[in-house]
Amino acid sequence: MTGNNPRLGIWLMIATTFVFAMQDGISRHLAANYNVLMVVMIRYWFFAAFVLFLAARQKGGFRASISTRQLPLQILRGLILAGEICVAILAFVFLGLIETHAIFAAYPLMVAALAGPVLGEAVGWRRWAAISVGFTGMLIILRPGVAVFTPASLIAVISALMFAVYGLLTRFVARKDSAMTSFFWTGISGTVIMTAIGIWFWEPMTRPDLVWMMVLSVTGVTGHFLLIKCLEVAEASTVQPFAYFQLVFVSFIGVLVFGEAIRWNVATGAAIIVAAGLFTFWRERRRANMQKVPSDP
């Protein structure tokens, strides 16, 4: 039964963002010393084990979890997400956690902008206005045309765009497949492709970094578990705005652990993006509530 405990769902979402922020910090540390493909590959091994465990516990077992009439799309989703994770970690290394996440915060606006042409969803002028404001915030962060602009910022933009496409495909396949089916194919297809590529970049790790790799894998599983529990007890529209807490937690880690600085344009642009994103969530939730209200006979 979902949607019966919003307060618990909000706290679970905040806990999820904290765990994912830790995961990003550890990923940045490891990717600065080892090949990104190998780091992501090992993450996916643990992710696949978690997915298989969940699939085995589902009603109907593996057969129910893997059954899909959209296999090419499901595999494509998994490949895009695996690629996005690699690109995002590269952005952490070259751009930093704070600036990467500030730009990445625009991905819900990208989803909203692409929902019309890709999914055929209606996008009103208010949402288009919010999208425009959000992208203005991203331009403030990027500062194109000035001396401080770094091409590494484009890595974060590509990561956000890839995740937006992944989100759109997820919404598309959800019309026919269950959430567990999508989760299963995300983990398995990503594991297969990352193993096929990452195994060629294997390199030995120091003992301390092996421990960090284990912690990274545990945080990945823990984060997804908390997210699943969050969506079990509360509606997505209720808890989604609190996903922006990850930007807050990441900022603390970036400053305290990696010595990053929060530049004025990054803080200003991120605030604009978050405000536009929250407005978009509010509009979508209001429209959904209006559609639930029965019309007069």
Secondary structure, DSSP 4 states (H G I P E B T S, - for coil): --SS-HHHHHHHHHHHHHHHHHHHHHHHHHHTTS-HHHHHHHHHHHHHHHHHHHHHHSTTHHHHHH--S-HHHHHHHHHHHHHHHHHHHHHHHHH-HHHHHHHHTTHHHHHHHHHHHHH-----HHHHHHHHHHHHHHHHHH-TTSTT--TTHHHHHHHHHHHHHHHHHHHHHTTTS-HHHHHHHHHHHHHHHHHHHHGGG-----HHHHHHHHHHHHHHHHHHHHHHHHHHHS-HHHHGGGGGHHHHHHHHHHHHTT-----HHHHHHHHHHHHHHHHHHHHHHHHHHHHHSPPP-
